[in-house]
């Protein structure tokens, strides 16, 4: 049984012009109704992804900021910051 479908955004899910594919929201809604979590994975910030997926955002997962922040809808479930010294390297 499939429980989660995660997709990268840029270069994978998004169209060349940066938009979501036509008909995506009804498909995501069907997945959610079937009990399958849909996750957007991106280096983008959570608020930007949430706005992009607004029609289904409250019921989906987000792997944001290159995995540093993970959320279900608006609820942040984990944060994984870099040590400052690692980031400066």
Secondary structure as the mmCIF struct_conf table of DSSP 4:
data_model
#
loop_
_struct_conf.conf_type_id
_struct_conf.id
_struct_conf.beg_label_comp_id
_struct_conf.beg_label_asym_id
_struct_conf.beg_label_seq_id
_struct_conf.end_label_comp_id
_struct_conf.end_label_asym_id
_struct_conf.end_label_seq_id
STRN STRN1 UNK A 4 UNK A 8
HELX_RH_PI_P HELX_RH_PI_P1 UNK A 9 UNK A 13
BEND BEND1 UNK A 14 UNK A 14
TURN_TY1_P TURN_TY1_P1 UNK A 16 UNK A 17
BEND BEND2 UNK A 18 UNK A 18
HELX_LH_PP_P HELX_LH_PP_P1 UNK A 19 UNK A 21
TURN_TY1_P TURN_TY1_P2 UNK A 22 UNK A 23
HELX_RH_AL_P HELX_RH_AL_P1 UNK A 24 UNK A 33
TURN_TY1_P TURN_TY1_P3 UNK A 34 UNK A 35
STRN STRN2 UNK A 37 UNK A 41
BEND BEND3 UNK A 43 UNK A 44
HELX_RH_AL_P HELX_RH_AL_P2 UNK A 46 UNK A 52
TURN_TY1_P TURN_TY1_P4 UNK A 53 UNK A 56
HELX_RH_3T_P HELX_RH_3T_P1 UNK A 57 UNK A 59
BEND BEND4 UNK A 60 UNK A 60
STRN STRN3 UNK A 61 UNK A 64
HELX_RH_3T_P HELX_RH_3T_P2 UNK A 65 UNK A 67
TURN_TY1_P TURN_TY1_P5 UNK A 68 UNK A 68
STRN STRN4 UNK A 69 UNK A 72
TURN_TY1_P TURN_TY1_P6 UNK A 73 UNK A 74
STRN STRN5 UNK A 75 UNK A 79
HELX_LH_PP_P HELX_LH_PP_P2 UNK A 81 UNK A 83
HELX_RH_AL_P HELX_RH_AL_P3 UNK A 84 UNK A 88
#
